[in-house]
Amino acid sequence: MRGHWRNHYYSSRKANRPTWIDQHIKGPDGAPILDPEKLVNLLRR
């Protein structure tokens, strides 16, 4: 399972709460899917 948590703001509660974001594939329809073994994650600081 490769999802992630994100803080989501609820205006009715005026507070942030964690929300689980499921794994998904982003990109245009019909585009080739890259080999996940060759993908690299970058950390921004």
PETA-V549475 format. One record per backbone hydrogen bond with DSSP energy under -0.5 kcal/mol. NH is the residue of the N-H (numbers start at 0). CO is the residue of the C=O. Records with the same first field share a line. If there is no record, write none. Layout:
# PETA-V549475
NH = CO + CO
This chain:
# PETA-V549475
3 = 20
5 = 18
7 = 16
9 = 14
10 = 8
12 = 9
13 = 9
14 = 9
16 = 7
18 = 5
20 = 3
21 = 19
25 = 23
30 = 27
37 = 34
38 = 35
